[in-house]
Amino acid sequence: MRPQLIFVIAFAVLVGLSFVTGQLDPYFYTVLIFIGINMTMATSLNLINGFTGQFSLGHAGFMGVGAYISAICSTFLTTHGMAASGMSGDIVMLISLLMGGLVAALTGLAVGIPSLRLKGDYLAIVTLGFNEIIRVLIQNIDFKIGGTSYVGGARGFAVPQLASFLWVFGIALVAIYFVENLINSTYGRGFLAVRDDEVAAEAMGVNTTGFKVRAFVIGSFFAGIGGGLFAHFIQYITPDNFTFLKSIEIVVMVILGGMGSTYGVLLAAIILTILPEALREFSEYRMIIYSLMLIVLMILRPQGLFGTETINRVFAKRKAAAKGA
């Protein structure tokens, strides 16, 4: 089945589901929305860490940039532009998410160009430092326009509620569709070449630094949009929402799912969002049990839940098996 047709069917299913998710218990609805946001975050980081072979620990920083830029944009439009121009909430949301994604992508470019010549641990340390710089900057910024407070510094920033089920899972679907088609295109093979053997890729004329920067920019763009969705759903953001612990959480999703496996990281995003909630009855032992389960999973499946398998490879194997039968 053509990817475009799968995308259209999946989007039609989401539209249908959006009419019934409003009837869900608020707690379960919140968990569902966090699953969708984590899917976008894990898919975007998988392009950098899984498909291109880098090791970024600063994804929460890009998420924070996107969250604050989109929140500032929607607050400004809601306060000054929406009422006067008759702009709908969905238009405000679209403009805000695009602004958050674009600024996060520019930030990714600014960080990526000087730092992506580094490799392994050195790159991880640089991106971790970037995450902390973003958090500290936001914590110390507060200004007002026309009497309205923006950013809010350490005390936090109130954001209009504009995110919905369709927005969250629609964006996740777009991110998955885009990354899968990019990686499976002729051009996208360059990302895999950089991951598999950077020296050989350079010898074959592949601009390895260019591919790493592009992966960083695209991943940052979707991380910024994920941050915008997060901000417009929880309606109150603080710098503590975007610490390095959040980056680690996303990295764990990618590693647990299988680096380079899109549907593996999606499954890991679902499991790692539901698991802490399912363990709430164990109170203070909850995170200990959660960590032990992660350790056991990684001992049993060091390559991740699905290794490096991709959706296309699974369908190809099934097709070959059917022909053989």
C-alpha positions as CSV (number, residue, x, y, z in Angstrom):
1,M,0.0,0.0,0.0
2,R,1.3,3.4,-0.9
3,P,2.6,5.6,2.0
4,Q,0.4,8.5,0.9
5,L,-2.7,6.3,1.1
6,I,-1.7,5.0,4.5
7,F,-1.3,8.6,5.7
8,V,-4.7,9.6,4.4
9,I,-6.4,6.6,6.0
10,A,-4.6,7.1,9.3
11,F,-5.6,10.8,9.3
12,A,-9.2,9.9,8.6
13,V,-9.1,7.5,11.6
14,L,-7.7,10.3,13.8
15,V,-10.5,12.6,12.7
16,G,-13.1,9.9,13.6
17,L,-11.5,9.2,17.0
18,S,-11.3,12.9,17.8
19,F,-15.2,12.9,18.1
20,V,-15.1,10.3,20.8
21,T,-12.0,11.1,22.8
22,G,-13.8,14.1,24.3
23,Q,-15.9,11.6,26.3
24,L,-12.8,10.1,28.0
25,D,-12.1,10.5,31.6
26,P,-9.8,13.6,32.0
27,Y,-7.0,11.5,33.5
28,F,-6.9,9.0,30.7
29,Y,-7.3,11.8,28.1
30,T,-4.2,13.5,29.6
31,V,-2.2,10.3,29.4
32,L,-3.3,9.8,25.8
33,I,-2.2,13.3,24.9
34,F,1.2,12.8,26.5
35,I,1.6,9.6,24.5
36,G,1.1,11.6,21.3
37,I,3.6,14.3,22.3
38,N,6.2,11.7,23.3
39,M,5.7,10.0,19.9
40,T,6.6,13.2,18.1
41,M,9.6,13.8,20.4
42,A,10.9,10.2,20.1
43,T,10.5,10.2,16.3
44,S,12.4,13.5,16.0
45,L,15.3,12.3,18.2
46,N,15.4,9.0,16.4
47,L,16.3,10.8,13.2
48,I,19.4,12.3,15.0
49,N,20.4,9.5,17.3
50,G,19.0,6.4,15.6
51,F,19.2,7.1,11.8
52,T,22.2,9.5,11.7
53,G,24.2,7.9,14.5
54,Q,24.8,11.1,16.6
55,F,24.2,11.2,20.4
56,S,22.3,14.3,21.4
57,L,21.4,14.9,25.0
58,G,19.8,18.3,24.4
59,H,16.5,17.5,22.9
60,A,14.5,19.0,25.8
61,G,16.3,22.3,25.1
62,F,14.8,22.5,21.6
63,M,11.5,21.4,23.0
64,G,11.7,24.3,25.5
65,V,12.5,26.8,22.8
66,G,9.5,25.7,20.7
67,A,7.3,25.6,23.8
68,Y,8.1,29.2,24.8
69,I,8.1,30.7,21.3
70,S,4.8,29.1,20.4
71,A,3.3,30.1,23.7
72,I,4.5,33.7,23.3
73,C,3.1,33.8,19.8
74,S,-0.3,32.4,20.7
75,T,-0.6,34.7,23.8
76,F,0.2,37.7,21.7
77,L,-2.2,36.8,18.9
78,T,-4.9,35.9,21.5
79,T,-4.4,39.2,23.4
80,H,-3.8,41.6,20.5
81,G,-4.7,40.1,17.2
82,M,-7.3,37.3,17.4
83,A,-10.2,39.4,18.7
84,A,-9.6,42.2,16.2
85,S,-9.1,40.1,13.1
86,G,-11.6,37.3,13.9
87,M,-8.8,34.7,13.8
88,S,-9.9,31.2,14.9
89,G,-8.1,29.2,17.6
90,D,-6.9,26.6,15.0
91,I,-5.2,29.4,12.9
92,V,-3.5,30.8,16.0
93,M,-2.4,27.3,16.9
94,L,-1.0,26.6,13.4
95,I,0.9,29.9,13.3
96,S,2.3,29.4,16.9
97,L,3.4,25.8,16.2
98,L,5.2,26.8,13.0
99,M,6.9,29.7,14.7
100,G,8.0,27.5,17.6
101,G,9.3,24.8,15.2
102,L,11.1,27.3,13.0
103,V,12.9,29.0,15.9
104,A,13.8,25.6,17.3
105,A,15.2,24.6,13.9
106,L,17.3,27.8,13.7
107,T,18.6,27.1,17.2
108,G,19.4,23.6,16.1
109,L,21.3,25.0,13.1
110,A,23.2,27.5,15.4
111,V,24.2,24.6,17.7
112,G,24.7,22.1,15.0
113,I,27.2,23.9,12.7
114,P,30.0,24.4,15.3
115,S,29.4,21.3,17.4
116,L,28.5,18.4,14.9
117,R,32.2,18.0,13.9
118,L,32.5,16.5,17.3
119,K,31.6,12.8,17.9
120,G,30.3,10.5,20.6
121,D,30.8,11.6,24.2
122,Y,32.0,15.1,23.2
123,L,28.8,15.8,21.2
124,A,26.7,14.5,24.1
125,I,28.4,16.9,26.5
126,V,28.0,19.9,24.2
127,T,24.3,19.2,23.6
128,L,23.8,18.6,27.4
129,G,25.4,22.0,28.0
130,F,23.1,23.6,25.5
131,N,20.1,22.2,27.2
132,E,21.2,23.8,30.5
133,I,22.0,27.1,28.9
134,I,18.5,27.3,27.4
135,R,16.9,26.4,30.8
136,V,18.9,29.0,32.7
137,L,18.2,31.7,30.1
138,I,14.5,31.1,30.2
139,Q,14.6,31.1,34.0
140,N,16.1,34.6,34.0
141,I,14.0,36.2,31.3
142,D,10.8,38.1,31.9
143,F,9.4,41.1,30.0
144,K,6.0,42.7,29.3
145,I,4.3,44.0,26.2
146,G,1.3,46.2,26.7
147,G,0.9,45.1,30.3
148,T,0.9,41.4,29.4
149,S,3.7,39.3,30.9
150,Y,5.7,37.0,28.6
151,V,8.0,34.1,29.5
152,G,7.5,34.6,33.2
153,G,11.0,33.6,34.3
154,A,11.2,31.1,37.1
155,R,7.6,31.6,38.2
156,G,6.3,30.2,34.9
157,F,4.1,31.3,32.0
158,A,0.3,30.8,31.5
159,V,-0.6,29.6,28.0
160,P,-3.9,29.4,26.2
161,Q,-5.4,25.9,25.9
162,L,-5.4,25.2,22.2
163,A,-4.0,21.7,21.8
164,S,-6.5,18.9,21.2
165,F,-6.3,15.1,20.4
166,L,-6.4,15.8,16.6
167,W,-3.6,18.4,16.8
168,V,-1.4,16.2,18.9
169,F,-1.8,12.9,17.0
170,G,-2.0,14.7,13.6
171,I,1.4,16.3,14.2
172,A,2.8,12.9,15.4
173,L,1.4,11.4,12.2
174,V,3.1,14.1,10.1
175,A,6.4,13.6,11.9
176,I,6.3,9.8,11.4
177,Y,5.3,10.1,7.7
178,F,8.0,12.8,7.0
179,V,10.9,10.9,8.7
180,E,10.0,7.5,7.3
181,N,9.7,8.9,3.7
182,L,13.0,10.9,4.2
183,I,15.0,7.9,5.3
184,N,13.6,5.6,2.6
185,S,14.3,8.1,-0.2
186,T,17.5,8.0,-2.3
187,Y,18.6,11.3,-0.6
188,G,17.8,9.9,2.8
189,R,20.3,7.0,2.4
190,G,23.0,9.6,3.2
191,F,21.8,9.7,6.8
192,L,22.2,6.0,7.1
193,A,25.6,6.1,5.4
194,V,26.8,8.6,8.0
195,R,25.6,6.3,10.8
196,D,27.0,3.0,9.3
197,D,30.5,4.2,8.4
198,E,31.3,7.9,8.4
199,V,34.8,7.5,6.9
200,A,33.5,5.3,4.0
201,A,30.6,7.8,3.4
202,E,33.1,10.7,3.2
203,A,35.3,8.6,0.8
204,M,32.2,8.1,-1.4
205,G,31.6,11.9,-1.5
206,V,28.9,12.2,1.1
207,N,29.0,15.5,3.0
208,T,28.8,13.9,6.4
209,T,28.7,17.2,8.4
210,G,26.0,18.5,6.1
211,F,23.8,15.4,6.7
212,K,24.4,15.6,10.4
213,V,23.4,19.3,10.5
214,R,20.3,18.6,8.4
215,A,19.2,15.8,10.8
216,F,19.8,18.1,13.7
217,V,17.7,20.9,12.2
218,I,14.8,18.6,11.2
219,G,14.9,16.9,14.6
220,S,14.9,20.3,16.3
221,F,12.0,21.5,14.2
222,F,9.7,18.7,15.3
223,A,11.0,18.9,18.9
224,G,10.0,22.6,18.9
225,I,6.5,21.7,17.6
226,G,6.3,19.0,20.2
227,G,7.1,21.6,22.8
228,G,4.4,23.9,21.5
229,L,1.8,21.1,21.8
230,F,3.0,20.4,25.3
231,A,2.7,24.1,26.3
232,H,-0.8,24.5,24.8
233,F,-2.1,21.4,26.5
234,I,-0.8,21.8,30.1
235,Q,-1.4,25.6,29.9
236,Y,1.4,26.5,32.4
237,I,5.1,26.0,31.6
238,T,8.2,26.6,33.7
239,P,11.9,26.1,32.9
240,D,11.8,22.9,35.1
241,N,9.6,21.2,32.4
242,F,12.7,21.2,30.1
243,T,15.6,20.0,32.2
244,F,18.2,17.4,31.1
245,L,16.1,14.8,32.8
246,K,13.4,15.3,30.1
247,S,16.2,14.8,27.5
248,I,17.2,11.6,29.2
249,E,13.6,10.4,29.1
250,I,13.4,10.9,25.4
251,V,16.8,9.3,24.8
252,V,15.6,6.2,26.8
253,M,12.5,5.9,24.5
254,V,14.8,5.8,21.5
255,I,17.3,3.3,23.0
256,L,14.6,1.1,24.4
257,G,12.6,1.0,21.2
258,G,15.7,0.3,19.1
259,M,17.8,3.0,17.5
260,G,16.8,3.4,13.9
261,S,13.4,1.7,14.3
262,T,10.5,4.1,13.9
263,Y,7.8,1.8,15.2
264,G,10.1,0.6,17.9
265,V,10.5,4.1,19.4
266,L,6.8,4.7,19.0
267,L,6.0,1.6,21.1
268,A,8.7,2.6,23.6
269,A,7.0,6.1,23.8
270,I,3.7,4.4,24.6
271,I,5.1,2.0,27.2
272,L,7.3,4.7,29.0
273,T,4.3,7.1,29.2
274,I,1.9,4.5,30.5
275,L,4.3,2.6,32.9
276,P,4.9,5.4,35.5
277,E,1.1,5.9,35.6
278,A,0.4,2.2,36.0
279,L,2.8,2.0,38.9
280,R,1.3,4.9,40.9
281,E,-0.3,2.5,43.4
282,F,3.2,1.6,44.6
283,S,3.7,5.2,45.8
284,E,7.3,6.0,46.7
285,Y,8.6,2.7,45.2
286,R,7.1,3.6,41.9
287,M,10.3,5.0,40.3
288,I,12.4,2.2,41.7
289,I,10.2,-0.4,40.1
290,Y,10.2,1.6,36.9
291,S,14.0,1.8,36.8
292,L,14.4,-1.9,37.6
293,M,12.0,-2.8,34.7
294,L,14.0,-0.6,32.4
295,I,17.2,-2.4,33.5
296,V,15.7,-5.9,33.0
297,L,14.3,-4.8,29.5
298,M,17.8,-3.6,28.4
299,I,19.5,-6.8,29.7
300,L,17.0,-9.0,27.8
301,R,16.9,-6.8,24.7
302,P,20.1,-4.7,24.5
303,Q,19.4,-3.9,20.8
304,G,16.0,-2.4,21.8
305,L,12.5,-3.8,21.6
306,F,12.7,-4.0,17.8
307,G,16.4,-3.7,17.1
308,T,17.0,-1.8,13.9
309,E,13.9,-3.2,12.1
310,T,11.9,-0.7,10.1
311,I,8.3,-0.9,9.0
312,N,9.3,-1.4,5.4
313,R,11.6,-4.3,6.3
314,V,8.9,-6.0,8.3
315,F,6.4,-5.7,5.4
316,A,9.1,-6.9,2.9
317,K,9.8,-9.9,5.1
318,R,6.1,-10.8,5.3
319,K,5.8,-10.3,1.6
320,A,8.8,-12.6,0.9
321,A,7.4,-15.2,3.4
322,A,4.0,-15.1,1.7
323,K,5.6,-15.7,-1.8
324,G,7.7,-18.6,-0.4
325,A,4.6,-20.2,1.1
